[in-house]
Amino acid sequence: MNEKIATVLNEMSAYLSIAQMKKLQEVIVKTFSENELCRQNISNHEFLEMFLTAKQIEGCSERTTKYYRTTVNHLLNYLHEPIRKVTTETMRQYLVDYQKIYCLRLMERWQISISGAVF
């Protein structure tokens, strides 16, 4: 179904503005997946692919979509649960943990660069 939605959106992109494309995508996804979402479990990976497809249609560069893929994959690896069940508290904890890990990596890089410097 995602391929069909992407095809429709790609065909219409020459005729619609970005705002209109976003609205069209929302309507198509809602209309065609409303009943389907209830019947099937959509994996986190499938949600990620739908998100990335939407970003490409919105005009994001390949570099930006690669960044989104990497960033969201970090989140999904942290969660170990369906994205639909994520709470605000879970997201807050992820951001705190992510910041700690990121700061630790920066400190390690900084120490390596300082230890190699000549004064």
Phi and psi in radians as a Rosetta constraint file:
Dihedral C 1 N 2 CA 2 C 2 CIRCULARHARMONIC -1.049 0.35
Dihedral N 2 CA 2 C 2 N 3 CIRCULARHARMONIC -0.656 0.35
Dihedral C 2 N 3 CA 3 C 3 CIRCULARHARMONIC -1.135 0.35
Dihedral N 3 CA 3 C 3 N 4 CIRCULARHARMONIC -0.680 0.35
Dihedral C 3 N 4 CA 4 C 4 CIRCULARHARMONIC -1.167 0.35
Dihedral N 4 CA 4 C 4 N 5 CIRCULARHARMONIC -0.721 0.35
Dihedral C 4 N 5 CA 5 C 5 CIRCULARHARMONIC -1.096 0.35
Dihedral N 5 CA 5 C 5 N 6 CIRCULARHARMONIC -0.791 0.35
Dihedral C 5 N 6 CA 6 C 6 CIRCULARHARMONIC -1.071 0.35
Dihedral N 6 CA 6 C 6 N 7 CIRCULARHARMONIC -0.683 0.35
Dihedral C 6 N 7 CA 7 C 7 CIRCULARHARMONIC -1.098 0.35
Dihedral N 7 CA 7 C 7 N 8 CIRCULARHARMONIC -0.823 0.35
Dihedral C 7 N 8 CA 8 C 8 CIRCULARHARMONIC -1.039 0.35
Dihedral N 8 CA 8 C 8 N 9 CIRCULARHARMONIC -0.814 0.35
Dihedral C 8 N 9 CA 9 C 9 CIRCULARHARMONIC -1.136 0.35
Dihedral N 9 CA 9 C 9 N 10 CIRCULARHARMONIC -0.704 0.35
Dihedral C 9 N 10 CA 10 C 10 CIRCULARHARMONIC -1.108 0.35
Dihedral N 10 CA 10 C 10 N 11 CIRCULARHARMONIC -0.708 0.35
Dihedral C 10 N 11 CA 11 C 11 CIRCULARHARMONIC -1.133 0.35
Dihedral N 11 CA 11 C 11 N 12 CIRCULARHARMONIC -0.608 0.35
Dihedral C 11 N 12 CA 12 C 12 CIRCULARHARMONIC -1.504 0.35
Dihedral N 12 CA 12 C 12 N 13 CIRCULARHARMONIC -0.241 0.35
Dihedral C 12 N 13 CA 13 C 13 CIRCULARHARMONIC -1.040 0.35
Dihedral N 13 CA 13 C 13 N 14 CIRCULARHARMONIC -0.484 0.35
Dihedral C 13 N 14 CA 14 C 14 CIRCULARHARMONIC -1.286 0.35
Dihedral N 14 CA 14 C 14 N 15 CIRCULARHARMONIC -0.308 0.35
Dihedral C 14 N 15 CA 15 C 15 CIRCULARHARMONIC -1.903 0.35
Dihedral N 15 CA 15 C 15 N 16 CIRCULARHARMONIC -0.233 0.35
Dihedral C 15 N 16 CA 16 C 16 CIRCULARHARMONIC -2.110 0.35
Dihedral N 16 CA 16 C 16 N 17 CIRCULARHARMONIC 2.659 0.35
Dihedral C 16 N 17 CA 17 C 17 CIRCULARHARMONIC -1.311 0.35
Dihedral N 17 CA 17 C 17 N 18 CIRCULARHARMONIC 2.986 0.35
Dihedral C 17 N 18 CA 18 C 18 CIRCULARHARMONIC -1.073 0.35
Dihedral N 18 CA 18 C 18 N 19 CIRCULARHARMONIC -0.739 0.35
Dihedral C 18 N 19 CA 19 C 19 CIRCULARHARMONIC -1.094 0.35
Dihedral N 19 CA 19 C 19 N 20 CIRCULARHARMONIC -0.730 0.35
Dihedral C 19 N 20 CA 20 C 20 CIRCULARHARMONIC -1.159 0.35
Dihedral N 20 CA 20 C 20 N 21 CIRCULARHARMONIC -0.655 0.35
Dihedral C 20 N 21 CA 21 C 21 CIRCULARHARMONIC -1.102 0.35
Dihedral N 21 CA 21 C 21 N 22 CIRCULARHARMONIC -0.734 0.35
Dihedral C 21 N 22 CA 22 C 22 CIRCULARHARMONIC -1.064 0.35
Dihedral N 22 CA 22 C 22 N 23 CIRCULARHARMONIC -0.787 0.35
Dihedral C 22 N 23 CA 23 C 23 CIRCULARHARMONIC -1.142 0.35
Dihedral N 23 CA 23 C 23 N 24 CIRCULARHARMONIC -0.742 0.35
Dihedral C 23 N 24 CA 24 C 24 CIRCULARHARMONIC -1.042 0.35
Dihedral N 24 CA 24 C 24 N 25 CIRCULARHARMONIC -0.767 0.35
Dihedral C 24 N 25 CA 25 C 25 CIRCULARHARMONIC -1.075 0.35
Dihedral N 25 CA 25 C 25 N 26 CIRCULARHARMONIC -0.788 0.35
Dihedral C 25 N 26 CA 26 C 26 CIRCULARHARMONIC -1.001 0.35
Dihedral N 26 CA 26 C 26 N 27 CIRCULARHARMONIC -0.820 0.35
Dihedral C 26 N 27 CA 27 C 27 CIRCULARHARMONIC -1.140 0.35
Dihedral N 27 CA 27 C 27 N 28 CIRCULARHARMONIC -0.794 0.35
Dihedral C 27 N 28 CA 28 C 28 CIRCULARHARMONIC -1.089 0.35
Dihedral N 28 CA 28 C 28 N 29 CIRCULARHARMONIC -0.862 0.35
Dihedral C 28 N 29 CA 29 C 29 CIRCULARHARMONIC -1.068 0.35
Dihedral N 29 CA 29 C 29 N 30 CIRCULARHARMONIC -0.789 0.35
Dihedral C 29 N 30 CA 30 C 30 CIRCULARHARMONIC -1.106 0.35
Dihedral N 30 CA 30 C 30 N 31 CIRCULARHARMONIC -0.797 0.35
Dihedral C 30 N 31 CA 31 C 31 CIRCULARHARMONIC -1.137 0.35
Dihedral N 31 CA 31 C 31 N 32 CIRCULARHARMONIC -0.845 0.35
Dihedral C 31 N 32 CA 32 C 32 CIRCULARHARMONIC -1.464 0.35
Dihedral N 32 CA 32 C 32 N 33 CIRCULARHARMONIC -0.350 0.35
Dihedral C 32 N 33 CA 33 C 33 CIRCULARHARMONIC -1.880 0.35
Dihedral N 33 CA 33 C 33 N 34 CIRCULARHARMONIC -0.070 0.35
Dihedral C 33 N 34 CA 34 C 34 CIRCULARHARMONIC -0.935 0.35
Dihedral N 34 CA 34 C 34 N 35 CIRCULARHARMONIC -0.993 0.35
Dihedral C 34 N 35 CA 35 C 35 CIRCULARHARMONIC -1.287 0.35
Dihedral N 35 CA 35 C 35 N 36 CIRCULARHARMONIC -0.610 0.35
Dihedral C 35 N 36 CA 36 C 36 CIRCULARHARMONIC -1.145 0.35
Dihedral N 36 CA 36 C 36 N 37 CIRCULARHARMONIC -0.668 0.35
Dihedral C 36 N 37 CA 37 C 37 CIRCULARHARMONIC -1.081 0.35
Dihedral N 37 CA 37 C 37 N 38 CIRCULARHARMONIC -0.622 0.35
Dihedral C 37 N 38 CA 38 C 38 CIRCULARHARMONIC -1.223 0.35
Dihedral N 38 CA 38 C 38 N 39 CIRCULARHARMONIC -0.563 0.35
Dihedral C 38 N 39 CA 39 C 39 CIRCULARHARMONIC -1.510 0.35
Dihedral N 39 CA 39 C 39 N 40 CIRCULARHARMONIC -0.469 0.35
Dihedral C 39 N 40 CA 40 C 40 CIRCULARHARMONIC -2.184 0.35
Dihedral N 40 CA 40 C 40 N 41 CIRCULARHARMONIC 2.687 0.35
Dihedral C 40 N 41 CA 41 C 41 CIRCULARHARMONIC -1.586 0.35
Dihedral N 41 CA 41 C 41 N 42 CIRCULARHARMONIC 2.121 0.35
Dihedral C 41 N 42 CA 42 C 42 CIRCULARHARMONIC -1.610 0.35
Dihedral N 42 CA 42 C 42 N 43 CIRCULARHARMONIC 2.241 0.35
Dihedral C 42 N 43 CA 43 C 43 CIRCULARHARMONIC -1.295 0.35
Dihedral N 43 CA 43 C 43 N 44 CIRCULARHARMONIC 2.818 0.35
Dihedral C 43 N 44 CA 44 C 44 CIRCULARHARMONIC -1.032 0.35
Dihedral N 44 CA 44 C 44 N 45 CIRCULARHARMONIC -0.661 0.35
Dihedral C 44 N 45 CA 45 C 45 CIRCULARHARMONIC -1.079 0.35
Dihedral N 45 CA 45 C 45 N 46 CIRCULARHARMONIC -0.732 0.35
Dihedral C 45 N 46 CA 46 C 46 CIRCULARHARMONIC -1.149 0.35
Dihedral N 46 CA 46 C 46 N 47 CIRCULARHARMONIC -0.692 0.35
Dihedral C 46 N 47 CA 47 C 47 CIRCULARHARMONIC -1.084 0.35
Dihedral N 47 CA 47 C 47 N 48 CIRCULARHARMONIC -0.720 0.35
Dihedral C 47 N 48 CA 48 C 48 CIRCULARHARMONIC -1.065 0.35
Dihedral N 48 CA 48 C 48 N 49 CIRCULARHARMONIC -0.781 0.35
Dihedral C 48 N 49 CA 49 C 49 CIRCULARHARMONIC -1.110 0.35
Dihedral N 49 CA 49 C 49 N 50 CIRCULARHARMONIC -0.686 0.35
Dihedral C 49 N 50 CA 50 C 50 CIRCULARHARMONIC -1.104 0.35
Dihedral N 50 CA 50 C 50 N 51 CIRCULARHARMONIC -0.736 0.35
Dihedral C 50 N 51 CA 51 C 51 CIRCULARHARMONIC -1.082 0.35
Dihedral N 51 CA 51 C 51 N 52 CIRCULARHARMONIC -0.811 0.35
Dihedral C 51 N 52 CA 52 C 52 CIRCULARHARMONIC -1.157 0.35
Dihedral N 52 CA 52 C 52 N 53 CIRCULARHARMONIC -0.640 0.35
Dihedral C 52 N 53 CA 53 C 53 CIRCULARHARMONIC -1.080 0.35
Dihedral N 53 CA 53 C 53 N 54 CIRCULARHARMONIC -0.752 0.35
Dihedral C 53 N 54 CA 54 C 54 CIRCULARHARMONIC -1.078 0.35
Dihedral N 54 CA 54 C 54 N 55 CIRCULARHARMONIC -0.722 0.35
Dihedral C 54 N 55 CA 55 C 55 CIRCULARHARMONIC -1.141 0.35
Dihedral N 55 CA 55 C 55 N 56 CIRCULARHARMONIC -0.683 0.35
Dihedral C 55 N 56 CA 56 C 56 CIRCULARHARMONIC -1.121 0.35
Dihedral N 56 CA 56 C 56 N 57 CIRCULARHARMONIC -0.737 0.35
Dihedral C 56 N 57 CA 57 C 57 CIRCULARHARMONIC -1.127 0.35
Dihedral N 57 CA 57 C 57 N 58 CIRCULARHARMONIC -0.613 0.35
Dihedral C 57 N 58 CA 58 C 58 CIRCULARHARMONIC -1.224 0.35
Dihedral N 58 CA 58 C 58 N 59 CIRCULARHARMONIC -0.205 0.35
Dihedral C 58 N 59 CA 59 C 59 CIRCULARHARMONIC 1.799 0.35
Dihedral N 59 CA 59 C 59 N 60 CIRCULARHARMONIC 0.213 0.35
Dihedral C 59 N 60 CA 60 C 60 CIRCULARHARMONIC -1.156 0.35
Dihedral N 60 CA 60 C 60 N 61 CIRCULARHARMONIC 2.543 0.35
Dihedral C 60 N 61 CA 61 C 61 CIRCULARHARMONIC -1.253 0.35
Dihedral N 61 CA 61 C 61 N 62 CIRCULARHARMONIC 2.873 0.35
Dihedral C 61 N 62 CA 62 C 62 CIRCULARHARMONIC -1.079 0.35
Dihedral N 62 CA 62 C 62 N 63 CIRCULARHARMONIC -0.671 0.35
Dihedral C 62 N 63 CA 63 C 63 CIRCULARHARMONIC -1.085 0.35
Dihedral N 63 CA 63 C 63 N 64 CIRCULARHARMONIC -0.743 0.35
Dihedral C 63 N 64 CA 64 C 64 CIRCULARHARMONIC -1.131 0.35
Dihedral N 64 CA 64 C 64 N 65 CIRCULARHARMONIC -0.775 0.35
Dihedral C 64 N 65 CA 65 C 65 CIRCULARHARMONIC -1.164 0.35
Dihedral N 65 CA 65 C 65 N 66 CIRCULARHARMONIC -0.576 0.35
Dihedral C 65 N 66 CA 66 C 66 CIRCULARHARMONIC -1.131 0.35
Dihedral N 66 CA 66 C 66 N 67 CIRCULARHARMONIC -0.718 0.35
Dihedral C 66 N 67 CA 67 C 67 CIRCULARHARMONIC -1.086 0.35
Dihedral N 67 CA 67 C 67 N 68 CIRCULARHARMONIC -0.796 0.35
Dihedral C 67 N 68 CA 68 C 68 CIRCULARHARMONIC -1.028 0.35
Dihedral N 68 CA 68 C 68 N 69 CIRCULARHARMONIC -0.780 0.35
Dihedral C 68 N 69 CA 69 C 69 CIRCULARHARMONIC -1.026 0.35
Dihedral N 69 CA 69 C 69 N 70 CIRCULARHARMONIC -0.841 0.35
Dihedral C 69 N 70 CA 70 C 70 CIRCULARHARMONIC -1.087 0.35
Dihedral N 70 CA 70 C 70 N 71 CIRCULARHARMONIC -0.824 0.35
Dihedral C 70 N 71 CA 71 C 71 CIRCULARHARMONIC -1.112 0.35
Dihedral N 71 CA 71 C 71 N 72 CIRCULARHARMONIC -0.811 0.35
Dihedral C 71 N 72 CA 72 C 72 CIRCULARHARMONIC -1.205 0.35
Dihedral N 72 CA 72 C 72 N 73 CIRCULARHARMONIC -0.616 0.35
Dihedral C 72 N 73 CA 73 C 73 CIRCULARHARMONIC -1.071 0.35
Dihedral N 73 CA 73 C 73 N 74 CIRCULARHARMONIC -0.675 0.35
Dihedral C 73 N 74 CA 74 C 74 CIRCULARHARMONIC -1.020 0.35
Dihedral N 74 CA 74 C 74 N 75 CIRCULARHARMONIC -0.790 0.35
Dihedral C 74 N 75 CA 75 C 75 CIRCULARHARMONIC -1.080 0.35
Dihedral N 75 CA 75 C 75 N 76 CIRCULARHARMONIC -0.833 0.35
Dihedral C 75 N 76 CA 76 C 76 CIRCULARHARMONIC -1.119 0.35
Dihedral N 76 CA 76 C 76 N 77 CIRCULARHARMONIC -0.645 0.35
Dihedral C 76 N 77 CA 77 C 77 CIRCULARHARMONIC -1.154 0.35
Dihedral N 77 CA 77 C 77 N 78 CIRCULARHARMONIC -0.566 0.35
Dihedral C 77 N 78 CA 78 C 78 CIRCULARHARMONIC -1.248 0.35
Dihedral N 78 CA 78 C 78 N 79 CIRCULARHARMONIC -0.669 0.35
Dihedral C 78 N 79 CA 79 C 79 CIRCULARHARMONIC -1.225 0.35
Dihedral N 79 CA 79 C 79 N 80 CIRCULARHARMONIC -0.847 0.35
Dihedral C 79 N 80 CA 80 C 80 CIRCULARHARMONIC 0.998 0.35
Dihedral N 80 CA 80 C 80 N 81 CIRCULARHARMONIC 0.546 0.35
Dihedral C 80 N 81 CA 81 C 81 CIRCULARHARMONIC -2.690 0.35
Dihedral N 81 CA 81 C 81 N 82 CIRCULARHARMONIC 2.820 0.35
Dihedral C 81 N 82 CA 82 C 82 CIRCULARHARMONIC -1.052 0.35
Dihedral N 82 CA 82 C 82 N 83 CIRCULARHARMONIC 2.408 0.35
Dihedral C 82 N 83 CA 83 C 83 CIRCULARHARMONIC -1.049 0.35
Dihedral N 83 CA 83 C 83 N 84 CIRCULARHARMONIC -0.483 0.35
Dihedral C 83 N 84 CA 84 C 84 CIRCULARHARMONIC -1.165 0.35
Dihedral N 84 CA 84 C 84 N 85 CIRCULARHARMONIC -0.338 0.35
Dihedral C 84 N 85 CA 85 C 85 CIRCULARHARMONIC -1.742 0.35
Dihedral N 85 CA 85 C 85 N 86 CIRCULARHARMONIC 0.086 0.35
Dihedral C 85 N 86 CA 86 C 86 CIRCULARHARMONIC -1.273 0.35
Dihedral N 86 CA 86 C 86 N 87 CIRCULARHARMONIC 2.360 0.35
Dihedral C 86 N 87 CA 87 C 87 CIRCULARHARMONIC -1.807 0.35
Dihedral N 87 CA 87 C 87 N 88 CIRCULARHARMONIC 2.927 0.35
Dihedral C 87 N 88 CA 88 C 88 CIRCULARHARMONIC -1.049 0.35
Dihedral N 88 CA 88 C 88 N 89 CIRCULARHARMONIC -0.705 0.35
Dihedral C 88 N 89 CA 89 C 89 CIRCULARHARMONIC -1.102 0.35
Dihedral N 89 CA 89 C 89 N 90 CIRCULARHARMONIC -0.699 0.35
Dihedral C 89 N 90 CA 90 C 90 CIRCULARHARMONIC -1.075 0.35
Dihedral N 90 CA 90 C 90 N 91 CIRCULARHARMONIC -0.758 0.35
Dihedral C 90 N 91 CA 91 C 91 CIRCULARHARMONIC -1.128 0.35
Dihedral N 91 CA 91 C 91 N 92 CIRCULARHARMONIC -0.724 0.35
Dihedral C 91 N 92 CA 92 C 92 CIRCULARHARMONIC -1.042 0.35
Dihedral N 92 CA 92 C 92 N 93 CIRCULARHARMONIC -0.792 0.35
Dihedral C 92 N 93 CA 93 C 93 CIRCULARHARMONIC -1.122 0.35
Dihedral N 93 CA 93 C 93 N 94 CIRCULARHARMONIC -0.706 0.35
Dihedral C 93 N 94 CA 94 C 94 CIRCULARHARMONIC -1.035 0.35
Dihedral N 94 CA 94 C 94 N 95 CIRCULARHARMONIC -0.807 0.35
Dihedral C 94 N 95 CA 95 C 95 CIRCULARHARMONIC -1.121 0.35
Dihedral N 95 CA 95 C 95 N 96 CIRCULARHARMONIC -0.666 0.35
Dihedral C 95 N 96 CA 96 C 96 CIRCULARHARMONIC -1.116 0.35
Dihedral N 96 CA 96 C 96 N 97 CIRCULARHARMONIC -0.848 0.35
Dihedral C 96 N 97 CA 97 C 97 CIRCULARHARMONIC -1.105 0.35
Dihedral N 97 CA 97 C 97 N 98 CIRCULARHARMONIC -0.731 0.35
Dihedral C 97 N 98 CA 98 C 98 CIRCULARHARMONIC -1.067 0.35
Dihedral N 98 CA 98 C 98 N 99 CIRCULARHARMONIC -0.762 0.35
Dihedral C 98 N 99 CA 99 C 99 CIRCULARHARMONIC -1.106 0.35
Dihedral N 99 CA 99 C 99 N 100 CIRCULARHARMONIC -0.720 0.35
Dihedral C 99 N 100 CA 100 C 100 CIRCULARHARMONIC -1.071 0.35
Dihedral N 100 CA 100 C 100 N 101 CIRCULARHARMONIC -0.817 0.35
Dihedral C 100 N 101 CA 101 C 101 CIRCULARHARMONIC -1.122 0.35
Dihedral N 101 CA 101 C 101 N 102 CIRCULARHARMONIC -0.779 0.35
Dihedral C 101 N 102 CA 102 C 102 CIRCULARHARMONIC -1.101 0.35
Dihedral N 102 CA 102 C 102 N 103 CIRCULARHARMONIC -0.778 0.35
Dihedral C 102 N 103 CA 103 C 103 CIRCULARHARMONIC -1.130 0.35
Dihedral N 103 CA 103 C 103 N 104 CIRCULARHARMONIC -0.674 0.35
Dihedral C 103 N 104 CA 104 C 104 CIRCULARHARMONIC -1.090 0.35
Dihedral N 104 CA 104 C 104 N 105 CIRCULARHARMONIC -0.758 0.35
Dihedral C 104 N 105 CA 105 C 105 CIRCULARHARMONIC -1.109 0.35
Dihedral N 105 CA 105 C 105 N 106 CIRCULARHARMONIC -0.715 0.35
Dihedral C 105 N 106 CA 106 C 106 CIRCULARHARMONIC -1.109 0.35
Dihedral N 106 CA 106 C 106 N 107 CIRCULARHARMONIC -0.718 0.35
Dihedral C 106 N 107 CA 107 C 107 CIRCULARHARMONIC -1.105 0.35
Dihedral N 107 CA 107 C 107 N 108 CIRCULARHARMONIC -0.737 0.35
Dihedral C 107 N 108 CA 108 C 108 CIRCULARHARMONIC -1.084 0.35
Dihedral N 108 CA 108 C 108 N 109 CIRCULARHARMONIC -0.774 0.35
Dihedral C 108 N 109 CA 109 C 109 CIRCULARHARMONIC -1.108 0.35
Dihedral N 109 CA 109 C 109 N 110 CIRCULARHARMONIC -0.716 0.35
Dihedral C 109 N 110 CA 110 C 110 CIRCULARHARMONIC -1.106 0.35
Dihedral N 110 CA 110 C 110 N 111 CIRCULARHARMONIC -0.762 0.35
Dihedral C 110 N 111 CA 111 C 111 CIRCULARHARMONIC -1.122 0.35
Dihedral N 111 CA 111 C 111 N 112 CIRCULARHARMONIC -0.688 0.35
Dihedral C 111 N 112 CA 112 C 112 CIRCULARHARMONIC -1.124 0.35
Dihedral N 112 CA 112 C 112 N 113 CIRCULARHARMONIC -0.752 0.35
Dihedral C 112 N 113 CA 113 C 113 CIRCULARHARMONIC -1.211 0.35
Dihedral N 113 CA 113 C 113 N 114 CIRCULARHARMONIC -0.601 0.35
Dihedral C 113 N 114 CA 114 C 114 CIRCULARHARMONIC -1.220 0.35
Dihedral N 114 CA 114 C 114 N 115 CIRCULARHARMONIC -0.732 0.35
Dihedral C 114 N 115 CA 115 C 115 CIRCULARHARMONIC -1.151 0.35
Dihedral N 115 CA 115 C 115 N 116 CIRCULARHARMONIC -0.453 0.35
Dihedral C 115 N 116 CA 116 C 116 CIRCULARHARMONIC -1.572 0.35
Dihedral N 116 CA 116 C 116 N 117 CIRCULARHARMONIC -0.126 0.35
Dihedral C 116 N 117 CA 117 C 117 CIRCULARHARMONIC -1.404 0.35
Dihedral N 117 CA 117 C 117 N 118 CIRCULARHARMONIC 2.572 0.35
Dihedral C 117 N 118 CA 118 C 118 CIRCULARHARMONIC -1.878 0.35
Dihedral N 118 CA 118 C 118 N 119 CIRCULARHARMONIC 2.218 0.35
